[in-house]
Amino acid sequence: MTSQSFLRLPESVQVLVTEGLDAEVQNAFARIEEAQAAGDETLVRFLEGDIMRASALRTKITGEDPKL
């Protein structure tokens, strides 16, 4: 379900928000690799949760599946 208020925003703002969420997810994936290499499972779980929240928000506001 898309957020109608989000869709009323200027397209440039929509792109900025969705690209920011996508970048957050990609950065978290990169940090997961680093955390796994360092053996920090607590950080891995935290970053996985961050990915899930950013992906869920993107889906909620756009109605699209995130590009994971």
Stockholm file with secondary structure:
# STOCKHOLM 1.0

chainA/1-68         MTSQSFLRLPESVQVLVTEGLDAEVQNAFARIEEAQAAGDETLVRFLEGDIMRASALRTKITGEDPKL
#=GR chainA/1-68 SS CCCHHHHTSCHHHHHHHHHHHHHHHHHHHHHHHHHHHHTCHHHHHHHHHHHHHHHHHHHHHHSSCCCC
#=GC SS_cons        CCCHHHHTSCHHHHHHHHHHHHHHHHHHHHHHHHHHHHTCHHHHHHHHHHHHHHHHHHHHHHSSCCCC
//
